[in-house]
């Protein structure tokens, strides 16, 4: 599939992890990647452009990944964006809490690059299918919209 129109926001305070995520994704996908060291800087960027996917470190300074997830979940525009949580903590309660906040997927650090690619491939395919369906639904709405003889909407 062609992923070239997909935008991914990577929110990770550790520059070496951000760099590793970028290298892995650039090797396997043609996507647009934006890197942020904190959720705050990512939220500022989301004011002008929304990503198709967010990879979110759970333990970031200033505002935690949990607080960021609560913000995302509470915002109508942001809550539809799939989020992949990236964490070194494998506590079952933490994972349950992440899922309850709407995290689509979680990746444990250190992560296996191939497992990351496999999970992202599934998510990217789902995103493209959803976009294709939205376009199809919009086309159907255009076709079924009624106009009068003066080309005015009825």
C-alpha positions as CSV (number, residue, x, y, z in Angstrom):
1,X,0.0,0.0,0.0
2,X,1.0,3.6,-0.5
3,X,1.5,5.3,2.8
4,X,3.1,8.5,1.5
5,X,0.2,10.7,2.5
6,X,0.2,9.5,6.2
7,X,1.5,11.8,8.9
8,X,2.9,10.4,12.1
9,X,3.7,12.4,15.2
10,X,6.3,10.8,17.4
11,X,6.2,12.2,20.9
12,X,9.3,10.9,22.8
13,X,11.6,12.8,25.1
14,X,14.6,10.5,24.5
15,X,16.3,11.6,21.3
16,X,17.9,8.3,20.7
17,X,14.5,6.5,20.8
18,X,13.0,9.2,18.5
19,X,15.9,8.7,16.1
20,X,15.5,4.9,16.2
21,X,11.7,5.1,15.5
22,X,12.4,7.5,12.6
23,X,15.0,5.2,11.1
24,X,12.7,2.1,11.4
25,X,9.7,3.9,9.9
26,X,11.7,5.6,7.1
27,X,13.2,2.2,6.1
28,X,9.9,0.5,5.8
29,X,7.3,3.2,5.0
30,X,7.1,6.3,2.9
31,X,5.4,8.5,5.5
32,X,5.8,12.0,6.9
33,X,7.3,12.0,10.4
34,X,7.2,14.8,12.8
35,X,9.2,14.6,16.0
36,X,8.4,16.2,19.3
37,X,10.2,16.0,22.7
38,X,7.0,16.6,24.7
39,X,3.2,16.4,24.3
40,X,2.9,20.2,24.7
41,X,4.9,20.9,21.6
42,X,2.9,18.3,19.7
43,X,-0.4,19.8,20.8
44,X,0.8,23.2,19.6
45,X,1.5,21.7,16.2
46,X,-1.9,19.9,16.1
47,X,-3.5,23.4,16.0
48,X,-2.5,23.6,12.4
49,X,-2.2,20.0,11.2
50,X,-3.5,16.8,12.6
51,X,-1.5,13.6,12.3
52,X,-3.0,10.2,11.1
53,X,-1.2,8.4,14.0
54,X,0.5,9.4,17.2
55,X,3.3,7.4,18.8
56,X,3.4,8.6,22.4
57,X,6.0,8.0,25.1
58,X,4.1,7.5,28.4
59,X,6.9,8.8,30.6
60,X,7.6,12.3,29.4
61,X,8.7,15.4,31.4
62,X,6.3,18.2,32.2
63,X,3.2,16.4,31.1
64,X,2.9,12.6,31.3
65,X,1.7,10.4,28.5
66,X,-1.4,9.7,30.6
67,X,-2.3,13.4,30.9
68,X,-1.7,13.7,27.1
69,X,-4.0,10.7,26.5
70,X,-6.7,12.3,28.7
71,X,-6.4,15.5,26.6
72,X,-6.6,13.5,23.4
73,X,-9.6,11.5,24.5
74,X,-11.5,14.6,25.7
75,X,-11.0,16.4,22.4
76,X,-13.4,15.6,19.6
77,X,-10.9,16.3,16.8
78,X,-8.1,14.4,18.5
79,X,-9.9,11.4,19.9
80,X,-10.3,9.8,16.4
81,X,-6.5,9.7,15.9
82,X,-5.1,6.3,16.7
83,X,-2.4,6.4,19.5
84,X,0.4,3.9,20.0
85,X,1.8,4.1,23.5
86,X,5.5,3.5,23.9
87,X,6.6,2.5,27.3
88,X,9.2,0.5,29.2
89,X,6.6,-0.4,31.9
90,X,4.8,-3.7,31.4
91,X,2.6,-3.5,34.5
92,X,-0.9,-5.0,33.6
93,X,-2.6,-2.1,35.4
94,X,-0.8,0.5,33.4
95,X,-1.7,-1.3,30.2
96,X,-5.3,-1.5,31.2
97,X,-5.3,2.2,32.0
98,X,-3.8,3.0,28.7
99,X,-6.5,1.0,26.9
100,X,-9.2,2.6,28.9
101,X,-7.9,6.0,27.8
102,X,-8.2,4.9,24.1
103,X,-4.7,3.8,23.2
104,X,-5.0,1.6,20.1
105,X,-1.7,-0.3,20.6
106,X,1.2,-0.3,23.0
107,X,4.8,-1.1,22.4
108,X,7.2,-2.1,25.2
109,X,10.7,-0.7,25.2
110,X,13.1,-1.9,24.2
111,X,11.1,-2.9,21.2
112,X,11.8,-5.4,18.4
113,X,12.0,-3.4,15.2
114,X,10.2,-6.1,13.1
115,X,7.3,-6.3,15.6
116,X,7.0,-2.5,15.5
117,X,6.9,-2.6,11.6
118,X,4.3,-5.4,11.7
119,X,2.0,-3.4,14.1
120,X,2.4,-0.2,12.3
121,X,1.6,-1.9,9.0
122,X,-1.7,-3.1,10.4
123,X,-2.5,0.4,11.8
124,X,-1.5,2.2,8.6
125,X,-3.7,-0.2,6.5
126,X,-6.6,0.5,8.9
127,X,-6.1,4.2,8.6
128,X,-6.0,4.1,4.8
129,X,-9.1,1.9,4.7
130,X,-10.9,4.4,6.9
131,X,-9.8,7.3,4.7
132,X,-11.0,5.4,1.6
133,X,-14.4,4.7,3.2
134,X,-14.7,8.4,4.2
135,X,-14.1,9.5,0.6
136,X,-16.5,6.9,-0.6
137,X,-19.2,8.1,1.8
138,X,-18.6,11.7,0.8
139,X,-19.0,10.7,-2.9
140,X,-22.3,8.9,-2.1
141,X,-23.5,12.0,-0.2
142,X,-22.7,14.2,-3.3
143,X,-24.6,11.8,-5.6
144,X,-27.6,11.6,-3.4
145,X,-27.9,15.3,-2.7
146,X,-30.9,16.7,-4.5
147,X,-30.9,19.9,-6.6
148,X,-33.8,21.8,-8.1
149,X,-33.9,23.0,-11.7
150,X,-31.8,26.1,-10.9
151,X,-29.1,23.9,-9.4
152,X,-30.0,25.0,-5.9
153,X,-29.8,22.6,-3.0
154,X,-33.2,21.2,-2.1
